[in-house]
Amino acid sequence: MKNNQFFAMLSRMKYINRWGQMRNTIHENDMEHSLEVAFIAHALGVINNEVFGGNMNAERLAVLGMYHDCTEIITGDMPTPVKYYSPVIRDAYKDVEVAARDQLLTGLPENFRETYSSCLLSTEEEQDLWIYVKAADKMSAWIKCLQELSMGNQDFAEAAKSTEASVRKMNLREVNYFIEHFLPGYTKTLDELMEPVGR
């Protein structure tokens, strides 16, 4: 990649559409998804700290959530059932993600690269944080399924079931708290979400 093109490449995340094999009521791109993942990941950190007395870096979770799908600028979005169809495909895709990360990093000055490298793919050092980013990623996908179903789009019925199962299998207390307290609002109308002015 040419020098100093990293951020220009990031701006192209809005052209990477998700759920490409599904009929979508509302289309979602990687940039929108990444912001939602950042919101949720940050919330999981706050829940860890404020509800469970932890000491998690919620701001770092937000940053990792923002950048977690950046390699898809180069690889495109591969549907989850394909990506995890077999160990061979999964491992090959991981290699492709590493190559994409390295290509993106060449668009930064050398003294920036270490900082951004740890944001683009999970690292051993921050493995505990990346678990929560992965949970936020799955939560975002589940929310998308629930919203599509609430608009009558049955194309997302099976994806909703499998994504919910995947989220619940993680069995993270912060995620369970988010599901109980915040998830129900995602399928409400604006009128249902808002308190009338003057109450």
C-alpha positions in Angstrom: 0.0 0.0 0.0 1.2 3.5 -0.7 2.5 5.6 2.2 0.0 7.3 4.5 -3.1 5.7 2.9 -4.2 3.8 6.0 -6.9 6.1 7.0 -8.2 6.6 3.5 -8.5 2.8 3.3 -10.4 2.7 6.6 -12.9 5.1 5.1 -13.7 2.4 2.6 -15.2 0.2 5.3 -18.6 1.8 4.4 -18.5 0.0 1.0 -18.2 -3.5 2.6 -21.7 -4.8 2.9 -22.5 -7.5 5.5 -25.0 -10.3 5.2 -24.5 -10.5 1.5 -26.2 -13.8 1.0 -29.3 -12.7 2.9 -32.3 -10.6 1.9 -31.9 -7.5 4.0 -34.7 -5.1 5.0 -32.0 -2.6 6.0 -28.5 -3.0 4.6 -25.5 -2.9 7.0 -21.9 -2.1 6.2 -18.7 -2.8 8.1 -18.3 0.8 9.3 -21.8 0.8 10.9 -21.3 -2.7 12.4 -17.9 -1.7 13.8 -19.3 1.3 15.6 -22.0 -0.8 17.1 -19.5 -3.4 18.2 -17.4 -0.6 19.8 -20.5 0.6 21.7 -21.3 -2.9 23.0 -17.7 -3.8 23.8 -17.4 -0.6 25.8 -20.6 -1.3 27.6 -19.4 -4.8 28.5 -16.3 -3.2 30.1 -18.4 -0.7 32.0 -20.7 -3.5 33.2 -17.7 -5.5 34.3 -16.4 -2.5 36.3 -19.7 -1.0 37.7 -21.8 -4.0 38.2 -19.3 -6.7 39.0 -16.5 -4.6 40.6 -13.9 -5.4 37.9 -11.1 -3.4 36.5 -11.5 -3.7 32.8 -10.2 -1.1 30.3 -13.6 -0.2 28.7 -12.0 2.5 26.5 -9.5 -0.1 25.0 -12.4 -2.4 24.3 -14.1 0.4 22.4 -11.0 0.9 20.3 -10.6 -2.8 19.6 -14.3 -2.9 18.6 -13.8 0.0 16.2 -11.0 -1.7 14.4 -11.9 -5.4 14.7 -13.1 -5.9 11.0 -10.7 -3.5 9.3 -9.0 -6.4 7.4 -12.2 -6.9 5.6 -11.4 -3.8 3.5 -9.0 -6.2 1.7 -10.6 -9.6 2.3 -14.3 -8.6 2.0 -16.9 -10.0 4.4 -17.0 -13.8 4.4 -20.2 -15.3 5.7 -19.7 -17.0 9.1 -21.0 -20.4 8.0 -18.4 -20.4 5.2 -15.6 -19.1 7.4 -16.0 -21.8 10.0 -17.1 -24.6 7.7 -14.0 -26.6 8.3 -10.7 -26.2 10.1 -8.9 -25.9 6.8 -11.0 -22.9 5.7 -10.8 -21.3 9.1 -7.0 -21.6 9.3 -6.6 -20.4 5.7 -8.8 -17.4 6.4 -6.7 -16.5 9.5 -3.6 -16.5 7.3 -5.4 -14.2 4.8 -6.4 -11.9 7.7 -2.8 -11.6 8.8 -1.7 -10.8 5.3 -4.5 -8.2 5.0 -3.4 -6.6 8.3 0.2 -6.4 7.2 -0.9 -4.8 3.9 -2.9 -2.2 5.8 -0.1 -1.4 8.1 2.2 -0.5 5.2 0.0 2.5 4.7 1.2 4.0 8.0 4.5 5.5 9.0 6.7 2.8 10.6 6.6 4.3 14.1 2.7 4.0 14.0 2.5 0.4 13.0 3.0 -1.3 16.3 0.2 0.7 17.9 -2.3 -0.1 15.1 -1.2 -3.7 14.6 -2.6 -4.7 18.0 -6.0 -3.1 17.1 -6.5 -5.0 13.8 -6.2 -8.6 15.0 -6.3 -10.3 18.4 -3.0 -10.6 20.3 -1.9 -13.0 23.1 -1.3 -9.9 25.4 -4.9 -8.7 25.1 -6.6 -12.1 24.7 -8.9 -11.4 27.7 -10.1 -8.2 26.1 -10.6 -9.8 22.7 -13.0 -12.3 24.2 -15.3 -9.4 25.0 -14.8 -7.9 21.5 -15.8 -11.2 20.0 -18.9 -11.3 22.3 -19.8 -7.8 21.2 -19.4 -8.8 17.6 -21.8 -11.7 18.1 -24.2 -9.5 20.0 -24.2 -7.0 17.1 -25.0 -9.9 14.7 -27.8 -11.1 16.9 -29.3 -7.6 17.2 -29.3 -7.4 13.4 -31.1 -10.7 13.2 -33.7 -9.6 15.8 -34.3 -6.3 14.0 -34.8 -8.0 10.7 -37.2 -10.5 12.3 -39.1 -7.7 13.9 -39.7 -6.3 10.4 -41.1 -9.6 9.2 -37.9 -10.8 7.4 -37.8 -14.6 8.0 -34.6 -14.9 6.1 -32.9 -14.2 9.5 -34.8 -16.8 11.5 -32.1 -19.5 11.5 -29.3 -17.0 11.8 -31.0 -15.5 14.9 -31.2 -18.9 16.5 -27.6 -19.9 15.8 -26.2 -16.5 16.8 -28.2 -16.4 20.0 -26.9 -19.9 20.9 -23.3 -18.8 20.1 -23.7 -15.7 22.4 -25.2 -17.7 25.2 -22.6 -20.4 24.9 -19.9 -17.8 25.8 -21.6 -17.6 29.2 -20.1 -14.2 30.1 -21.8 -12.5 33.0 -21.4 -9.1 31.4 -23.1 -10.3 28.3 -25.9 -11.9 30.3 -26.4 -8.6 32.1 -26.5 -6.7 28.7 -29.1 -9.3 27.4 -31.3 -8.9 30.4 -31.2 -5.1 30.7 -30.4 -3.6 27.3 -31.2 -6.1 24.5 -35.1 -5.8 24.7 -34.9 -2.1 23.6 -33.4 -3.0 20.2 -36.7 -4.2 18.8 -38.8 -1.3 20.1 -40.1 1.6 18.1 -38.9 5.1 18.6 -42.1 6.0 20.4 -41.7 3.0 22.7 -38.1 4.1 23.5 -38.8 7.7 24.2 -40.5 9.2 27.2 -43.1 11.9 26.2 -41.8 15.4 26.7 -43.1 17.0 29.9 -43.6 13.9 31.9 
